[in-house]
Amino acid sequence: MKKLFALFCLFTVLADATFAQTKDERAAHADQILVKARKIDLLNQILPVGMTKKQLNEVLGAVEKVRRNVDKQELLEFGEMVKLEAGMDAAIKAGLEKGELPSHEFVIKISKTFHALDRVRQSVIYDNEEIVRTAVKKVLNEGQIKAAANAIEPTYFDPSIKPEELTTAKKLDVYIRVVLLDPNAYSVLTELFKNAKN
């Protein structure tokens, strides 16, 4: 009986250690699983295009340039947000400790800053789509472009698109935005390039 009780205690300790992840650890693990799920989606959307090693290299070059543009944009946005932080801290402290409403002027300043950043971000997104579109049209043949354009259902990602107005070019634009510019696409494309035979 003592052995059975000791075995039960050991099992309980081991089970607790196994399942005792912190909330942050579970969240990080869940994020990893979601990335894996997205990579599976991306493989289902990229592999049917049948890119060669040379084509993958060209597309990767464009995606790398785009990633540098995104890094610059994020750095700019961070700098602008940091400029607002001291005022935000003061407004929050005054609100919580003294019951003071944040000033209308400061709220407007925050709003204008974020709207300006959004306009710049949209411009960067447009430029990035053009960079990748140019590379894709340069290196993929007509059949591959058609495969890319048909790899996803554009109306799922942009409900404002009218199916009757979908051209191959419009479908390709959605493919570029949703697939090739996805943050996880770079690692998928890189691994495909490394493993490509031709």
Secondary structure as UniProt FT lines:
FT   HELIX           2..19
FT   HELIX           23..46
FT   HELIX           47..49
FT   HELIX           53..98
FT   HELIX           104..139
FT   HELIX           142..149
FT   HELIX           154..157
FT   TURN            159..160
FT   HELIX           163..165
FT   HELIX           168..175
FT   HELIX           176..180
FT   TURN            183..184
FT   HELIX           185..195
//
